[in-house]
């Protein structure tokens, strides 16, 4: 899809155009607007950029207008007339004050189209525009009629600070004379503008510019179609705005577009911030969940570690117990090496061996106690053999005691009254004998109790290990 660009043509007159004069403008105002004076009321004018403007011919619009007005005032044309007595006469006639003495054309390509143009692109565009206009109406727009050109950089879209692109357009101002030097400004009328709109886009396309055809009025249809005529009149009034008003309208439209873009940007920013806040909230929640999960994992890991430690401790305890059981079993089994098929089998074998050991140990302990008691008795019996006389005397005393009706106190006084050679009394010997017997009995009982406790302790340990 191409783009549209219509040359804006205006006829220039001295002073203000009369009411009803169409496509006319004050030459001084138009020239001073184009010249370095920049006497423009455009809303988009930025005089801080005016130093970038380029001028050919006149730089001052005021000087251009003065020169054009002076040239028009001196212009004379010979016309045939008659005197009062009807005699032919040739007179010199000047231009009417409201005659079109010049023209102005603006070539303003769309900013969005030429955003990437180079300076060479602009210069070719201007040159092609001039050639096309000269081909459409050479009496007005031929090259030697151009008296002033101004390329403006200070109006329209502000420059792009990033890309360096700036809005540019060209003003051509010239004299309205044909090749014979006669003023022909009356050629600038509605028909010429229609002709320009019809031919200009096609001629520019021949020169490589992707232009679309321009909109134009079908005057024959407008004569009979009132609705169409009203619509076209409204459109002409709109398109007939002055250059300043057109640029102002364009600037306002751009400002509205910019405001809409700002509004959209603000909405996008708000949405982005809301999305960012939501994402941050989600990230915070995720981080919290991850922290909770991490703590739970640490707790589980600690529990597993504790469980493993307990298991390791239990395994070590079982190994120590098995080693103790194995060692005890060897001892119980006379040192014979035996392999346990399983832990349970080893416990069973140990229990059986332990029961046998306890039974044997108890019997052996009793036997040993009895043997020790017998040996001790034999030692004492041997010791007392030398005191046979004492024993005899004791026997006699026993007999006497059995037949005696005295109390134990009497017996004690009696035995304490008889003393042996070593200085001990009979009572001392008697009590010592009784004490030795008691000690032997107590020692035997304590040994039996210790063995029974050891058996119970080992038995309980085995049962606890089996439960775990």
PyMOL commands that set and color helices and strands:
alter all, ss='L'
color gray80, all
select helices_A, chain A and resi 27-34+47-52+61-74+114-116+119-136+138-141+143-145+185-187+190-206+219-224+226-239+243-332+343-385+388-403+408-417+426-467
alter helices_A, ss='H'
color red, helices_A
select strands_A, chain A and resi 8-13+24-26+54-57+77-82+88-93+100-107+146-152+169-175
alter strands_A, ss='S'
color yellow, strands_A
deselect
rebuild
show_as cartoon
